[in-house]
Amino acid sequence: MKVKTPKESLTVLTDLVLPGETNYLDNLFGGELLARMDRACSITARRHSNRIVVTASVNHVTFAKAIPMGSVVTIESKVSRAFKSSMEIFVDVWIEDRQSGTRTKVNEGIYTFVAVDETGRPVPVPQIQPETELEKERYDGALRRKQLSLILSGKMKPDEATELKAIFNK
């Protein structure tokens, strides 16, 4: 299987925040943002694996800044690391200033998707070769995040988490 780069899975979705998608403060509903992020990550995972993909987990989401009604929202996602059949996908959320056009990062998240066959069984995915410094940083952190998740879910014993232990044994 050919090794791929994160940019090969890059997905960019841009849309407006409409009145029916906002809360009482006229900001985008958090659930609406999560759905948009999930759709972008789904496309990213499919581009990387060329298979049917399913959301396995939402590992982390930061709602750092509210997104006002009328905002132009851009969601960018790409695979940060691939494992056997799963892919960690990092997603960044940006808004554009209405007058200057400058972009500001307002939110981010980390999703895990699994590639499956037509019967729902996991299938192998290509590995990732990060290129930029940010891609390398996210790639390196992905294994630690996965091990932590496995420990918290009871699927891994803490003493088996070699990447996590290495942080504390420096």
Contact map, one row per residue, 1 for C-alpha under 8 A:
11100000000000000000000000000000000000000000000000000000000000000000000000000000000000000000000000000000000000000000000000001100000000000000000000000000000000000000000000
11110000000000000000000000000000000000000000000000000000000000000000000000000000000000000000000000000000000000000000000000000110000000000000000000000000000000000000000000
11111000000000000000000000000000000000000000000000000000000000000000000000000000000000000000000000000000000000000000000000000111100000000000000000000000000000000000000000
01111101000000000000000000000000000000000000000100000000000000000000000000000000000000000000000000000000000000000000000000000111100000000000000000000000000000000000000000
00111111100000000000000000000000000000000000000000000000000000000000000000000000000000000000000000000000000000000000000000000001111000000000000000000000000000000000000000
00011111110000000000000000000000000000000000000000000000000000000000000000000111000000000000000000000000000000000000000000000001111000100000000000000000000000000000000000
00001111110000000000000000000000000000000000000000000000000000000000000000000100000000000000000000000000000000000000000000000000000000000000000000000000000000000000000000
00011111110000000000000000000000000000000000001100000000000000000000000000000000000000000000000000000000000000000000000000000000000000000000000000000000000000000000000000
00001111111000000000000000000000000000000001101100000000000000000000000000001110000000000000000000000000000000000000000000000000000000000000000000000000000000000000000000
00000111111100000000000000000000000000000001000000000000000000000000000000011110000000000000000000000000000000000000000000000000000000000000000000000000000000000000000000
00000000111110000000000000000000000000011011000000000000000000000000000000111100000000000000000000000000000000000000000000000000000000000000000000000000000000000000000000
00000000011111000000000000000000000000010000000000000000000000000000000001111000000000000000000000000000000000000000000000000000000000000000000000000000000000000000000000
00000000001111100000000000000000000000010000000000000000000000000000000001110000000000000000000000000000000000000000000000000000000000000000000000000000000000000000000000
00000000000111110000000000000000000000000000000000000000000000000000000111100000000000000000000000000000000000000000000000000000000000000000000000000000000000000000000000
00000000000011111000000000000000000000000000000000000000000000000000000111000000000000000000000000000000000000000000000000000000000000000000000000000000000000000000000000
00000000000001111100000000000000000000000000000000000000000000000000111110000000000000000000000000000000000000000000000000000000000000000000000000000000000000000000000000
00000000000000111110110000010000000000000000000000000000000000000011111110000000000000000000000000000000000000000000000000000000000000000000000000000000000000000000000000
00000000000000011111110000000000000000000000000000000000000000000000110000000000000000000000000000000000000000000000000000000000000000000000000000000000000000000000000000
00000000000000001111110001000000000000000000000000000000000000000000110000000000000000000000000000000000000000000000000000000000000000000000000000000000000000000000000000
00000000000000000111110000000000000000000000000000000000000000000000000000000000000000000000000000000000000000000000000000000000000000000000000000000000000000000000000000
00000000000000001111111000011001000000000000000000000000000000000000000000000000000000000000000000000000000000000000000000000000000000000000000000000000000000000000000000
00000000000000001111111111111000000000000000000000000000000000000000100000000000000000000000000000000000000000000000000000000000000000000000000000000000000000000000000000
00000000000000000000111111111000000000000000000000000000000000000000000000000000000000000000000000000000000000000000000000000000000000000000000000000000000000000000000000
00000000000000000000011111100000000000000000000000000000000000000000000000000000000000000000000000000000000000000000000000000000000000000000000000000000000000000000000000
00000000000000000000011111100000000000000000000000000000000000000000000000000000000000000000000000000000000000000000000000000000000000000000000000000000000000000000000000
00000000000000000010011111110000000000000000000000000000000000000001100000000000000000000000000000000000000000000000000000000000000000000000000000000000000000000000000000
00000000000000000000011111111000000000000000000000000000000000000111100000000000000000000000000000000000000000000000000000000000000000000000000000000000000000000000000000
00000000000000001000111001111101100000000000000000000000000000000111100000000000000000000000000000000000000000000000000000000000000000000000000000000000000000000000000000
00000000000000000000111000111111100000000000000000000000000000000000000000000000000000000000000000000000000000000000000000000000000000000000000000000000000000000000000000
00000000000000000000000000011111110000000000000000000000000000100000000000000000000000000000000000000000000000000000000000000000000000000000000000000000000000000000000000
00000000000000000000000000001111111000000000000000000000000000000000000000000000000000000000000000000000000000000000000000000000000000000000000000000000000000000000000000
00000000000000000000100000011111111100000000000000000000000000000000000000000000000000000000000000000000000000000000000000000000000000000000000000000000000000000000000000
00000000000000000000000000011111111110000000000000000000000000000000000000000000000000000000000000000000000000000000000000000000000000000000000000000000000000000000000000
00000000000000000000000000000111111111000000000000000000000000000000000000000000000000000000000000000000000000000000000000000000000000000000000000000000000000000000000000
00000000000000000000000000000011111111100000000000000000000000000000000000000000000000000000000000000000000000000000000000000000000000000000000000000000000000000000000000
00000000000000000000000000000001111111110000000000000000000000000000000000100000000000000000000000000000000000000000000000000000000000000000000000000000000000000000000000
00000000000000000000000000000000111111111000000000000000000000000000000000100000000000000010000000000000000010000000000000000000000000000000000000000000000000000000000000
00000000000000000000000000000000011111111100000000000010000000000000000000000000000000000000000000000000000000100000000000000000000000000000000000000000000000000000000000
00000000000000000000000000000000001111111110000000000000000000000000000000000000000000000000000000000000000000000000000000000000000000000000000000000000000000000000000000
00000000001110000000000000000000000111111111000000000000000000000000000000111000000000000000000000000000000000000000000000000000000000000000000000000000000000000000000000
00000000001000000000000000000000000011111111100000000000000000000000000000001100000000001110000000000000000000100000000000000000000000000000000000000000000000000000000000
00000000000000000000000000000000000001111111110000001110000000000000000000000000000000000000000000000000000000001000000000000000000000000000000000000000000000000000000000
00000000001000000000000000000000000000111111111000000000000000000000000000000000000000000000000000000000000000000000000000000000000000000000000000000000000000000000000000
00000000111000000000000000000000000000011111111100000000000000000000000000001110000000001000000000000000000000000000000000000000000000000000000000000000000000000000000000
00000000100000000000000000000000000000001111111111001000000000000000000000000110000000101000000000000000000000001110000000000000000000000000000000000000000000000000000000
00000000000000000000000000000000000000000111111111111000000000000000000000000000000000000000000000000000000000000010000000000000000000000000000000000000000000000000000000
00000001100000000000000000000000000000000011111111000000000000000000000000000000000000000000000000000000000000000000000000000000000000000000000000000000000000000000000000
00010001100000000000000000000000000000000001111111000000000000000000000000000010000000000000000000000000000000000000000000001100000000000000000000000000000000000000000000
00000000000000000000000000000000000000000000111111100000000000000000000000000000000000000000000000000000000000000010000000001100000000000000000000000000000000000000000000
00000000000000000000000000000000000000000000111111110000000000000000000000000000000000000000000000000000000000000000000000000000000000000000000000000000000000000000000000
00000000000000000000000000000000000000000000010011111000000000000000000000000000000000000000000000000000000000000011100000000000000000000000000000000000000000000000000000
00000000000000000000000000000000000000000000010001111100000000000000000000000000000000000000000000000000000000000011110000000000000000000000000000000000000000000000000000
00000000000000000000000000000000000000000100110000111110000000000000000000000000000000000000000000000000000000001111000000000000000000000000000000000000000000000000000000
00000000000000000000000000000000000000000100000000011111000000000000000000000000000000000000000000000000000000001111000000000000000000000000000000000000000000000000000000
00000000000000000000000000000000000001000100000000001111110000000000000000000000000000000000000000000000000000111100000000000000000000000000000000000000000000000000000000
00000000000000000000000000000000000000000000000000000111110000000000000000000000000000000000000000000000000000111100000000000000000000000000000000000000000000000000000000
00000000000000000000000000000000000000000000000000000011111000000000000000000000000000000000000000000000000000111000000000000000000000000000000000000000000000000000000000
00000000000000000000000000000000000000000000000000000011111110000000000000000000000000000000000000000000000011110000000000000000000000000000000000000000000000000000000000
00000000000000000000000000000000000000000000000000000000111110000000000000000000000000000000000000000000000011110000000000000000000000000000000000000000000000000000000000
00000000000000000000000000000000000000000000000000000000011111000000000000000000000000000000000000000000000011100000000000000000000000000000000000000000000000000000000000
00000000000000000000000000000000000000000000000000000000011111100000000000000000000000000000000000000000001111000000000000000000000000000000000000000000000000000000000000
00000000000000000000000000000000000000000000000000000000000111110000000000000000000000000000000000000000001110000000000000000000000000000000000000000000000000000000000000
00000000000000000000000000000100000000000000000000000000000011111100000000000000000000000000000000000000011100000000000000000000000000000000000000000000000000000000000000
00000000000000000000000000000000000000000000000000000000000001111100000000000000000000000000000000000000011000000000000000000000000000000000000000000000000000000000000000
00000000000000000000000000000000000000000000000000000000000000111110000000000000000000000000000000000000011000000000000000000000000000000000000000000000000000000000000000
00000000000000000000000000110000000000000000000000000000000000111111000000000000000000000000000000000000010000000000000000000000000000000000000000000000000000000000000000
00000000000000001000000000110000000000000000000000000000000000001111101000000000000000000000001000000000010000000000000000000000000000000000000000000000000000000000000000
00000000000000001000000001110000000000000000000000000000000000000111111000000000000000000000000000000000000000000000000000000000000000000000000000000000000000000000000000
00000000000000011110010001110000000000000000000000000000000000000011111000000000000000000000000000000000000000000000000000000000000000000000000000000000000000000000000000
00000000000000011110000000000000000000000000000000000000000000000001111100000000000000000000000000000000000000000000000000000000000000000000000000000000000000000000000000
00000000000000011000000000000000000000000000000000000000000000000011111110000000000000000000001111000000000000000000000000000000000000000000000000000000000000000000000000
00000000000001111000000000000000000000000000000000000000000000000000011111000000000000000000001100000000000000000000000000000000000000000000000000000000000000000000000000
00000000000001111000000000000000000000000000000000000000000000000000001111100000000000000000111100000000000000000000000000000000000000000000000000000000000000000000000000
00000000000111100000000000000000000000000000000000000000000000000000000111110000000000000000111000000000000000000000000000000000000000000000000000000000000000000000000000
00000000001111000000000000000000000110010000000000000000000000000000000011111000000000000011110000000000000000000000000000000000000000000000000000000000000000000000000000
00000000011110000000000000000000000000010000000000000000000000000000000001111100000000000011100000000000000000000000000000000000000000000000000000000000000000000000000000
00000000111100000000000000000000000000011001000000000000000000000000000000111110000000001111000000000000000000000000000000000000000000000000000000000000000000000000000000
00000110111000000000000000000000000000001001100000000000000000000000000000011111000000001110000000000000000000000000000000000000000000000000000000000000000000000000000000
00000100110000000000000000000000000000000001100100000000000000000000000000001111110000111100000000000000000000000000000000000001000000000000000000000000000000000000000000
00000100000000000000000000000000000000000000000000000000000000000000000000000111110000111100000000000000000000000000000000000001010000100110010000000000000000000000000000
00000000000000000000000000000000000000000000000000000000000000000000000000000011111000111000000000000000000000000000000000000011000000000110010000000000000000000000000000
00000000000000000000000000000000000000000000000000000000000000000000000000000011111111110000000000000000000000000000000000001111000000000000000000000000000000000000000000
00000000000000000000000000000000000000000000000000000000000000000000000000000000111111100000000000000000000000000000000000001010000000000000000000000000000000000000000000
00000000000000000000000000000000000000000000000000000000000000000000000000000000011111000000000000000000000000000000000000111000000000000000000000000000000000000000000000
00000000000000000000000000000000000000000000000000000000000000000000000000000000011111100000000000000000000000000111000001111000000000000000000000000000000000000000000000
00000000000000000000000000000000000000000000000000000000000000000000000000000000011111110000000000000000000000011110000000011000000000000000000000000000000000000000000000
00000000000000000000000000000000000000000000100000000000000000000000000000000011111011111000000000000000000000011100000000001000000000000000000000000000000000000000000000
00000000000000000000000000000000000000000000000000000000000000000000000000000011110001111100000000000000000001111000000000000000000000000000010000000000000000000000000000
00000000000000000000000000000000000000001001100000000000000000000000000000001111100000111110000000000000000001111000000000000000000000000000000000000000000000000000000000
00000000000000000000000000000000000000001000000000000000000000000000000000001111000000011111000000000000000111100000000000000000000000000100000000000000000000000000000000
00000000000000000000000000000000000010001000000000000000000000000000000000111100000000001111100000000000000111100000000000000000000000000000000000000000000000000000000000
00000000000000000000000000000000000000000000000000000000000000000000000000111000000000000111110000000000111110000000000000000000000000000000000000000000000000000000000000
00000000000000000000000000000000000000000000000000000000000000000000000011110000000000000011111000000000111100000000000000000000000000000000000000000000000000000000000000
00000000000000000000000000000000000000000000000000000000000000000000000011100000000000000001111100000011111000000000000000000000000000000000000000000000000000000000000000
00000000000000000000000000000000000000000000000000000000000000000010001111000000000000000000111110000011110000000000000000000000000000000000000000000000000000000000000000
00000000000000000000000000000000000000000000000000000000000000000000001110000000000000000000011111001111000000000000000000000000000000000000000000000000000000000000000000
00000000000000000000000000000000000000000000000000000000000000000000001000000000000000000000001111111111000000000000000000000000000000000000000000000000000000000000000000
00000000000000000000000000000000000000000000000000000000000000000000001000000000000000000000000111111000000000000000000000000000000000000000000000000000000000000000000000
00000000000000000000000000000000000000000000000000000000000000000000000000000000000000000000000011111000000000000000000000000000000000000000000000000000000000000000000000
00000000000000000000000000000000000000000000000000000000000000000000000000000000000000000000000011111100000000000000000000000000000000000000000000000000000000000000000000
00000000000000000000000000000000000000000000000000000000000000000000000000000000000000000000000111111110000000000000000000000000000000000000000000000000000000000000000000
00000000000000000000000000000000000000000000000000000000000000000000000000000000000000000000000110011111000000000000000000000000000000000000000000000000000000000000000000
00000000000000000000000000000000000000000000000000000000000000000000000000000000000000000000011110001111100000000000000000000000000000000000000000000000000000000000000000
00000000000000000000000000000000000000000000000000000000000000000000000000000000000000000000011110000111110000000000000000000000000000000000000000000000000000000000000000
00000000000000000000000000000000000000000000000000000000000000000000000000000000000000000001111000000011111000000000000000000000000000000000000000000000000000000000000000
00000000000000000000000000000000000000000000000000000000000000111110000000000000000000000001111000000001111100000000000000000000000000000000000000000000000000000000000000
00000000000000000000000000000000000000000000000000000000000011111000000000000000000000000001110000000000111110000000000000000000000000000000000000000000000000000000000000
00000000000000000000000000000000000000000000000000000000000011100000000000000000000000000111100000000000011111000000000000000000000000000000000000000000000000000000000000
00000000000000000000000000000000000010000000000000000000011111000000000000000000000000000111000000000000001111100000000000000000000000000000000000000000000000000000000000
00000000000000000000000000000000000000000000000000000000011110000000000000000000000000011110000000000000000111110000000000000000000000000000000000000000000000000000000000
00000000000000000000000000000000000001001000000000000011111100000000000000000000000000011110000000000000000011111000000000000000000000000000000000000000000000000000000000
00000000000000000000000000000000000000000000000000000011111000000000000000000000000001111000000000000000000001111100000000000000000000000000000000000000000000000000000000
00000000000000000000000000000000000000000100100000001111100000000000000000000000000001111000000000000000000000111110000000000000000000000000000000000000000000000000000000
00000000000000000000000000000000000000000000100000001111000000000000000000000000000011100000000000000000000000011111000001000000000000000000000000000000000000000000000000
00000000000000000000000000000000000000000000110010111100000000000000000000000000000011000000000000000000000000001111100001111000000000000000000000000000000000000000000000
00000000000000000000000000000000000000000000000000111100000000000000000000000000000010000000000000000000000000000111111111100000000000000000000000000000000000000000000000
00000000000000000000000000000000000000000000000000110000000000000000000000000000000000000000000000000000000000000011111111100000000000000000000000000000000000000000000000
00000000000000000000000000000000000000000000000000010000000000000000000000000000000000000000000000000000000000000001111110000000000000000000000000000000000000000000000000
00000000000000000000000000000000000000000000000000000000000000000000000000000000000000000000000000000000000000000001111110000000000000000000000000000000000000000000000000
00000000000000000000000000000000000000000000000000000000000000000000000000000000000000000000000000000000000000000001111111000000000000000000000000000000000000000000000000
00000000000000000000000000000000000000000000000000000000000000000000000000000000000000000000000000000000000000000001111111100000000000000000000000000000000000000000000000
00000000000000000000000000000000000000000000000000000000000000000000000000000000000010000000000000000000000000000111100111110000000000000000000000000000000000000000000000
00000000000000000000000000000000000000000000000000000000000000000000000000000000000110000000000000000000000000000011100011111000000000000000000000000000000000000000000000
00000000000000000000000000000000000000000000000000000000000000000000000000000000000111000000000000000000000000000010000001111100000000000000000000000000000000000000000000
10000000000000000000000000000000000000000000000110000000000000000000000000000000011111100000000000000000000000000010000000111110000000000000000000000000000000000000000000
11110000000000000000000000000000000000000000000110000000000000000000000000000000010000000000000000000000000000000000000000011111000000000000000000000000000000000000000000
01110000000000000000000000000000000000000000000000000000000000000000000000000000111000000000000000000000000000000000000000001111100000000000000000000000000000000000000000
00111100000000000000000000000000000000000000000000000000000000000000000000000011110000000000000000000000000000000000000000000111110000000000000000000000000000000000000000
00111100000000000000000000000000000000000000000000000000000000000000000000000000000000000000000000000000000000000000000000000011111000000000000000000000000000000000000000
00001100000000000000000000000000000000000000000000000000000000000000000000000001000000000000000000000000000000000000000000000001111100110010000000000000000000000000000000
00001100000000000000000000000000000000000000000000000000000000000000000000000000000000000000000000000000000000000000000000000000111110110000000000000000000000000000000000
00000000000000000000000000000000000000000000000000000000000000000000000000000000000000000000000000000000000000000000000000000000011111110000000000000000000000000000000000
00000000000000000000000000000000000000000000000000000000000000000000000000000000000000000000000000000000000000000000000000000000001111111000000000000000000000000000000000
00000000000000000000000000000000000000000000000000000000000000000000000000000000000000000000000000000000000000000000000000000000000111111100000000000000000000000000000000
00000100000000000000000000000000000000000000000000000000000000000000000000000001000000000000000000000000000000000000000000000000011111111110000000000000000000000000000000
00000000000000000000000000000000000000000000000000000000000000000000000000000000000000000000000000000000000000000000000000000000011111111111000000000000000000000000000000
00000000000000000000000000000000000000000000000000000000000000000000000000000000000000000000000000000000000000000000000000000000000011111111100000000000000000000000000000
00000000000000000000000000000000000000000000000000000000000000000000000000000001100000000100000000000000000000000000000000000000000001111111110000000000000000000000000000
00000000000000000000000000000000000000000000000000000000000000000000000000000001100000000000000000000000000000000000000000000000010000111111111000000000000000000000000000
00000000000000000000000000000000000000000000000000000000000000000000000000000000000000000000000000000000000000000000000000000000000000011111111100000000000000000000000000
00000000000000000000000000000000000000000000000000000000000000000000000000000000000000000000000000000000000000000000000000000000000000001111111110000000000000000000000000
00000000000000000000000000000000000000000000000000000000000000000000000000000001100000010000000000000000000000000000000000000000000000000111111111000000000000000000000000
00000000000000000000000000000000000000000000000000000000000000000000000000000000000000000000000000000000000000000000000000000000000000000011111111100000000000000010000000
00000000000000000000000000000000000000000000000000000000000000000000000000000000000000000000000000000000000000000000000000000000000000000001111111110000000000001011000000
00000000000000000000000000000000000000000000000000000000000000000000000000000000000000000000000000000000000000000000000000000000000000000000111111111000000000000000000000
00000000000000000000000000000000000000000000000000000000000000000000000000000000000000000000000000000000000000000000000000000000000000000000011111111100000000000000000000
00000000000000000000000000000000000000000000000000000000000000000000000000000000000000000000000000000000000000000000000000000000000000000000001111111110000100001011000000
00000000000000000000000000000000000000000000000000000000000000000000000000000000000000000000000000000000000000000000000000000000000000000000000111111111000000001001000000
00000000000000000000000000000000000000000000000000000000000000000000000000000000000000000000000000000000000000000000000000000000000000000000000011111111100000000000000000
00000000000000000000000000000000000000000000000000000000000000000000000000000000000000000000000000000000000000000000000000000000000000000000000001111111111100000000000000
00000000000000000000000000000000000000000000000000000000000000000000000000000000000000000000000000000000000000000000000000000000000000000000000000111111111111001000000000
00000000000000000000000000000000000000000000000000000000000000000000000000000000000000000000000000000000000000000000000000000000000000000000000000011111111000000000000000
00000000000000000000000000000000000000000000000000000000000000000000000000000000000000000000000000000000000000000000000000000000000000000000000000001111111100000000000000
00000000000000000000000000000000000000000000000000000000000000000000000000000000000000000000000000000000000000000000000000000000000000000000000000000111111110000000000000
00000000000000000000000000000000000000000000000000000000000000000000000000000000000000000000000000000000000000000000000000000000000000000000000000000111111110000000000000
00000000000000000000000000000000000000000000000000000000000000000000000000000000000000000000000000000000000000000000000000000000000000000000000000100110111111011000000000
00000000000000000000000000000000000000000000000000000000000000000000000000000000000000000000000000000000000000000000000000000000000000000000000000000010011111111000000000
00000000000000000000000000000000000000000000000000000000000000000000000000000000000000000000000000000000000000000000000000000000000000000000000000000010000111111000000000
00000000000000000000000000000000000000000000000000000000000000000000000000000000000000000000000000000000000000000000000000000000000000000000000000000000000011111100100000
00000000000000000000000000000000000000000000000000000000000000000000000000000000000000000000000000000000000000000000000000000000000000000000000000000000000111111100000000
00000000000000000000000000000000000000000000000000000000000000000000000000000000000000000000000000000000000000000000000000000000000000000000000100110010000111111111100000
00000000000000000000000000000000000000000000000000000000000000000000000000000000000000000000000000000000000000000000000000000000000000000000000000000000000000111111110000
00000000000000000000000000000000000000000000000000000000000000000000000000000000000000000000000000000000000000000000000000000000000000000000001100100000000000001111111000
00000000000000000000000000000000000000000000000000000000000000000000000000000000000000000000000000000000000000000000000000000000000000000000000100110000000000001111111100
00000000000000000000000000000000000000000000000000000000000000000000000000000000000000000000000000000000000000000000000000000000000000000000000000000000000000101111111110
00000000000000000000000000000000000000000000000000000000000000000000000000000000000000000000000000000000000000000000000000000000000000000000000000000000000000000111111111
00000000000000000000000000000000000000000000000000000000000000000000000000000000000000000000000000000000000000000000000000000000000000000000000000000000000000000011111111
00000000000000000000000000000000000000000000000000000000000000000000000000000000000000000000000000000000000000000000000000000000000000000000000000000000000000000001111111
00000000000000000000000000000000000000000000000000000000000000000000000000000000000000000000000000000000000000000000000000000000000000000000000000000000000000000000111111
00000000000000000000000000000000000000000000000000000000000000000000000000000000000000000000000000000000000000000000000000000000000000000000000000000000000000000000011111
